[in-house]
């Protein structure tokens, strides 16, 4: 390689390195800006849809009990403090336990239920593709499987 070709190759390598450093810096800046973006303000109506009254086991939006009123007051106080929805849900779990969430935690038996439904759906597809199961049986499997 001649001296001129070597210089040109070095310039190209330096330019590519600088471009890579610049792209990395821009990506880091974009990620920092996105994480620093203000979270949307939580609303009582939104949270009421996702949490349960721990005494009557109904969605907080529908529950009419002293416990439900207490939970709503607690949520309203946390909203007034400026907490996000996720922070409020964490505070509710700390105050009332995991049963306050509308969905169970994804571990133990609760994790196996969706997996079982997925296996059932797979069996249904394989069985219908091979023609092993009648349509009536497929309808039964479909009814027994929980939704998405």
RAMOTA-V408144 format. One record per residue. RES is the residue in one small letter. NEAR is the number of other C-alpha atoms within 10 Angstrom. Layout:
res->RES near->NEAR
res->RES near->NEAR
This chain:
res->x near->7
res->x near->7
res->x near->8
res->x near->9
res->x near->10
res->x near->11
res->x near->12
res->x near->12
res->x near->13
res->x near->12
res->x near->12
res->x near->12
res->x near->12
res->x near->12
res->x near->12
res->x near->12
res->x near->12
res->x near->12
res->x near->12
res->x near->12
res->x near->12
res->x near->12
res->x near->12
res->x near->12
res->x near->12
res->x near->12
res->x near->12
res->x near->12
res->x near->12
res->x near->12
res->x near->12
res->x near->11
res->x near->11
res->x near->10
res->x near->10
res->x near->9
res->x near->9
res->x near->9
res->x near->11
res->x near->10
res->x near->11
res->x near->20
res->x near->14
res->x near->16
res->x near->11
res->x near->11
res->x near->21
res->x near->20
res->x near->14
res->x near->15
res->x near->23
res->x near->24
res->x near->27
res->x near->19
res->x near->13
res->x near->13
res->x near->14
res->x near->16
res->x near->20
res->x near->27
res->x near->18
res->x near->12
res->x near->18
res->x near->13
res->x near->13
res->x near->11
res->x near->15
res->x near->23
res->x near->14
res->x near->12
res->x near->22
res->x near->19
res->x near->13
res->x near->16
res->x near->23
res->x near->17
res->x near->13
res->x near->20
res->x near->18
res->x near->12
res->x near->9
res->x near->15
res->x near->18
res->x near->17
res->x near->20
res->x near->11
res->x near->14
res->x near->20
res->x near->20
res->x near->14
res->x near->16
res->x near->20
res->x near->15
res->x near->11
res->x near->12
res->x near->13
res->x near->12
res->x near->18
res->x near->17
res->x near->24
res->x near->22
res->x near->17
res->x near->12
res->x near->12
res->x near->12
res->x near->11
res->x near->8
res->x near->8
res->x near->10
res->x near->12
res->x near->12
res->x near->12
res->x near->14
res->x near->16
res->x near->11
res->x near->13
res->x near->18
res->x near->15
res->x near->13
res->x near->17
res->x near->17
res->x near->12
res->x near->14
res->x near->19
res->x near->13
res->x near->13
res->x near->14
res->x near->14
res->x near->10
res->x near->9
res->x near->10
res->x near->10
res->x near->13
res->x near->10
res->x near->11
res->x near->9
res->x near->11
res->x near->17
res->x near->12
res->x near->10
res->x near->16
res->x near->15
res->x near->10
res->x near->11
res->x near->17
res->x near->14
res->x near->8
res->x near->6
